[in-house]
Amino acid sequence: MTTTLDDRDELVACENARYVAAIAADTDAIRRAAHPALTYAHSDGRRDTLEEYLTKLSSGALNYHTIDHPISDVVITGDTAVVIGRMRAKLTVGGREKTIDNSCIAVWVRQDGRWVLLAYQPTPLAATGVNS
Protein backbone atom coordinates (compact mmCIF):
# COMPACT_ATOMS: atom_id res chain seq x y z
CA MET A 1 0.00 0.00 0.00
CA THR A 2 1.36 3.43 -0.84
CA THR A 3 1.76 6.27 1.60
CA THR A 4 -0.39 9.31 0.95
CA LEU A 5 -1.12 12.62 2.57
CA ASP A 6 -4.36 10.96 3.62
CA ASP A 7 -2.30 8.50 5.72
CA ARG A 8 -0.56 11.39 7.46
CA ASP A 9 -3.85 13.19 8.05
CA GLU A 10 -5.40 10.01 9.38
CA LEU A 11 -2.49 9.43 11.77
CA VAL A 12 -2.70 12.99 13.08
CA ALA A 13 -6.43 12.46 13.63
CA CYS A 14 -5.70 9.16 15.42
CA GLU A 15 -3.20 10.90 17.71
CA ASN A 16 -5.66 13.71 18.45
CA ALA A 17 -8.42 11.22 19.22
CA ARG A 18 -6.29 9.13 21.57
CA TYR A 19 -5.25 12.16 23.59
CA VAL A 20 -8.87 13.31 23.85
CA ALA A 21 -9.78 9.79 24.99
CA ALA A 22 -6.97 9.81 27.57
CA ILE A 23 -8.21 13.08 29.09
CA ALA A 24 -11.77 11.70 29.19
CA ALA A 25 -10.54 8.33 30.52
CA ASP A 26 -12.54 6.83 27.64
CA THR A 27 -11.13 3.32 27.85
CA ASP A 28 -13.44 2.03 25.10
CA ALA A 29 -12.06 4.58 22.63
CA ILE A 30 -8.50 3.80 23.66
CA ARG A 31 -9.09 0.06 23.30
CA ARG A 32 -10.45 0.61 19.77
CA ALA A 33 -7.40 2.72 18.87
CA ALA A 34 -4.83 0.33 20.33
CA HIS A 35 -3.22 -2.85 19.12
CA PRO A 36 -3.83 -5.69 21.61
CA ALA A 37 -0.04 -5.93 22.15
CA LEU A 38 0.30 -2.22 23.01
CA THR A 39 3.34 -1.22 25.05
CA TYR A 40 2.70 2.13 26.72
CA ALA A 41 5.72 3.66 28.42
CA HIS A 42 5.52 6.47 30.95
CA SER A 43 7.98 9.30 31.55
CA ASP A 44 9.28 7.56 34.68
CA GLY A 45 10.32 4.56 32.59
CA ARG A 46 7.54 2.21 33.66
CA ARG A 47 5.74 0.29 30.94
CA ASP A 48 2.14 -0.85 30.78
CA THR A 49 0.35 -3.38 28.67
CA LEU A 50 -2.93 -2.24 27.14
CA GLU A 51 -4.89 -3.74 30.03
CA GLU A 52 -2.65 -2.16 32.67
CA TYR A 53 -2.95 1.26 31.02
CA LEU A 54 -6.73 0.99 30.75
CA THR A 55 -6.99 -0.06 34.40
CA LYS A 56 -4.95 2.96 35.52
CA LEU A 57 -7.21 5.28 33.52
CA SER A 58 -10.50 3.71 34.61
CA SER A 59 -9.50 3.57 38.29
CA GLY A 60 -8.28 7.17 38.38
CA ALA A 61 -4.74 6.10 39.31
CA LEU A 62 -3.75 8.02 36.17
CA ASN A 63 -5.81 11.12 35.50
CA TYR A 64 -4.87 13.49 32.68
CA HIS A 65 -6.19 17.05 33.15
CA THR A 66 -4.69 18.71 30.07
CA ILE A 67 -2.49 17.49 27.23
CA ASP A 68 -0.78 19.54 24.54
CA HIS A 69 0.76 17.35 21.84
CA PRO A 70 2.30 19.15 18.89
CA ILE A 71 3.45 16.78 16.14
CA SER A 72 6.74 17.56 14.42
CA ASP A 73 6.89 14.68 11.94
CA VAL A 74 5.11 11.58 10.70
CA VAL A 75 7.32 8.91 9.16
CA ILE A 76 5.52 6.14 7.29
CA THR A 77 7.10 3.06 5.80
CA GLY A 78 4.77 0.37 4.53
CA ASP A 79 2.21 -0.44 7.20
CA THR A 80 4.22 1.12 10.05
CA ALA A 81 4.24 4.76 11.09
CA VAL A 82 6.14 6.72 13.70
CA VAL A 83 4.56 9.93 14.92
CA ILE A 84 7.20 12.20 16.44
CA GLY A 85 6.35 15.09 18.69
CA ARG A 86 6.02 16.43 22.14
CA MET A 87 3.60 15.79 24.99
CA ARG A 88 3.07 18.38 27.68
CA ALA A 89 0.51 17.46 30.29
CA LYS A 90 -0.92 18.22 33.68
CA LEU A 91 -2.01 15.06 35.41
CA THR A 92 -2.51 13.28 38.67
CA VAL A 93 -0.62 10.04 39.18
CA GLY A 94 -1.31 8.02 42.30
CA GLY A 95 -2.86 11.06 43.96
CA ARG A 96 0.10 13.34 43.15
CA GLU A 97 -0.26 16.22 40.69
CA LYS A 98 2.47 16.49 38.08
CA THR A 99 3.40 18.53 35.06
CA ILE A 100 5.36 16.71 32.38
CA ASP A 101 7.12 17.83 29.23
CA ASN A 102 8.28 15.00 26.99
CA SER A 103 9.64 14.37 23.58
CA CYS A 104 7.73 11.33 22.35
CA ILE A 105 7.18 8.81 19.63
CA ALA A 106 4.07 6.81 18.92
CA VAL A 107 4.33 3.74 16.72
CA TRP A 108 1.23 2.92 14.69
CA VAL A 109 0.68 -0.12 12.49
CA ARG A 110 -1.93 -0.63 9.82
CA GLN A 111 -4.08 -3.61 10.78
CA ASP A 112 -7.19 -4.68 8.90
CA GLY A 113 -7.09 -1.45 6.91
CA ARG A 114 -6.85 0.96 9.86
CA TRP A 115 -4.11 2.45 12.01
CA VAL A 116 -3.74 1.13 15.58
CA LEU A 117 -1.28 2.22 18.28
CA LEU A 118 1.38 -0.41 18.95
CA ALA A 119 3.81 1.51 21.17
CA TYR A 120 4.24 4.85 22.89
CA GLN A 121 7.53 6.10 24.32
CA PRO A 122 8.05 9.48 26.02
CA THR A 123 11.42 10.93 26.97
CA PRO A 124 11.45 13.67 29.61
CA LEU A 125 13.04 16.90 28.47
CA ALA A 126 15.78 17.67 30.97
CA ALA A 127 15.54 21.45 30.59
CA THR A 128 12.12 21.59 32.24
CA GLY A 129 13.12 19.95 35.50
CA VAL A 130 9.50 18.93 36.16
CA ASN A 131 9.65 15.23 35.37
CA SER A 132 10.30 12.60 37.93
C-alpha positions as CSV (number, residue, x, y, z in Angstrom):
1,M,0.0,0.0,0.0
2,T,1.4,3.4,-0.8
3,T,1.8,6.3,1.6
4,T,-0.4,9.3,0.9
5,L,-1.1,12.6,2.6
6,D,-4.4,11.0,3.6
7,D,-2.3,8.5,5.7
8,R,-0.6,11.4,7.5
9,D,-3.9,13.2,8.0
10,E,-5.4,10.0,9.4
11,L,-2.5,9.4,11.8
12,V,-2.7,13.0,13.1
13,A,-6.4,12.5,13.6
14,C,-5.7,9.2,15.4
15,E,-3.2,10.9,17.7
16,N,-5.7,13.7,18.4
17,A,-8.4,11.2,19.2
18,R,-6.3,9.1,21.6
19,Y,-5.2,12.2,23.6
20,V,-8.9,13.3,23.8
21,A,-9.8,9.8,25.0
22,A,-7.0,9.8,27.6
23,I,-8.2,13.1,29.1
24,A,-11.8,11.7,29.2
25,A,-10.5,8.3,30.5
26,D,-12.5,6.8,27.6
27,T,-11.1,3.3,27.8
28,D,-13.4,2.0,25.1
29,A,-12.1,4.6,22.6
30,I,-8.5,3.8,23.7
31,R,-9.1,0.1,23.3
32,R,-10.5,0.6,19.8
33,A,-7.4,2.7,18.9
34,A,-4.8,0.3,20.3
35,H,-3.2,-2.8,19.1
36,P,-3.8,-5.7,21.6
37,A,0.0,-5.9,22.1
38,L,0.3,-2.2,23.0
39,T,3.3,-1.2,25.0
40,Y,2.7,2.1,26.7
41,A,5.7,3.7,28.4
42,H,5.5,6.5,31.0
43,S,8.0,9.3,31.5
44,D,9.3,7.6,34.7
45,G,10.3,4.6,32.6
46,R,7.5,2.2,33.7
47,R,5.7,0.3,30.9
48,D,2.1,-0.9,30.8
49,T,0.3,-3.4,28.7
50,L,-2.9,-2.2,27.1
51,E,-4.9,-3.7,30.0
52,E,-2.7,-2.2,32.7
53,Y,-2.9,1.3,31.0
54,L,-6.7,1.0,30.8
55,T,-7.0,-0.1,34.4
56,K,-4.9,3.0,35.5
57,L,-7.2,5.3,33.5
58,S,-10.5,3.7,34.6
59,S,-9.5,3.6,38.3
60,G,-8.3,7.2,38.4
61,A,-4.7,6.1,39.3
62,L,-3.8,8.0,36.2
63,N,-5.8,11.1,35.5
64,Y,-4.9,13.5,32.7
65,H,-6.2,17.1,33.2
66,T,-4.7,18.7,30.1
67,I,-2.5,17.5,27.2
68,D,-0.8,19.5,24.5
69,H,0.8,17.4,21.8
70,P,2.3,19.1,18.9
71,I,3.4,16.8,16.1
72,S,6.7,17.6,14.4
73,D,6.9,14.7,11.9
74,V,5.1,11.6,10.7
75,V,7.3,8.9,9.2
76,I,5.5,6.1,7.3
77,T,7.1,3.1,5.8
78,G,4.8,0.4,4.5
79,D,2.2,-0.4,7.2
80,T,4.2,1.1,10.1
81,A,4.2,4.8,11.1
82,V,6.1,6.7,13.7
83,V,4.6,9.9,14.9
84,I,7.2,12.2,16.4
85,G,6.3,15.1,18.7
86,R,6.0,16.4,22.1
87,M,3.6,15.8,25.0
88,R,3.1,18.4,27.7
89,A,0.5,17.5,30.3
90,K,-0.9,18.2,33.7
91,L,-2.0,15.1,35.4
92,T,-2.5,13.3,38.7
93,V,-0.6,10.0,39.2
94,G,-1.3,8.0,42.3
95,G,-2.9,11.1,44.0
96,R,0.1,13.3,43.1
97,E,-0.3,16.2,40.7
98,K,2.5,16.5,38.1
99,T,3.4,18.5,35.1
100,I,5.4,16.7,32.4
101,D,7.1,17.8,29.2
102,N,8.3,15.0,27.0
103,S,9.6,14.4,23.6
104,C,7.7,11.3,22.4
105,I,7.2,8.8,19.6
106,A,4.1,6.8,18.9
107,V,4.3,3.7,16.7
108,W,1.2,2.9,14.7
109,V,0.7,-0.1,12.5
110,R,-1.9,-0.6,9.8
111,Q,-4.1,-3.6,10.8
112,D,-7.2,-4.7,8.9
113,G,-7.1,-1.5,6.9
114,R,-6.8,1.0,9.9
115,W,-4.1,2.5,12.0
116,V,-3.7,1.1,15.6
117,L,-1.3,2.2,18.3
118,L,1.4,-0.4,18.9
119,A,3.8,1.5,21.2
120,Y,4.2,4.8,22.9
121,Q,7.5,6.1,24.3
122,P,8.0,9.5,26.0
123,T,11.4,10.9,27.0
124,P,11.4,13.7,29.6
125,L,13.0,16.9,28.5
126,A,15.8,17.7,31.0
127,A,15.5,21.4,30.6
128,T,12.1,21.6,32.2
129,G,13.1,19.9,35.5
130,V,9.5,18.9,36.2
131,N,9.7,15.2,35.4
132,S,10.3,12.6,37.9
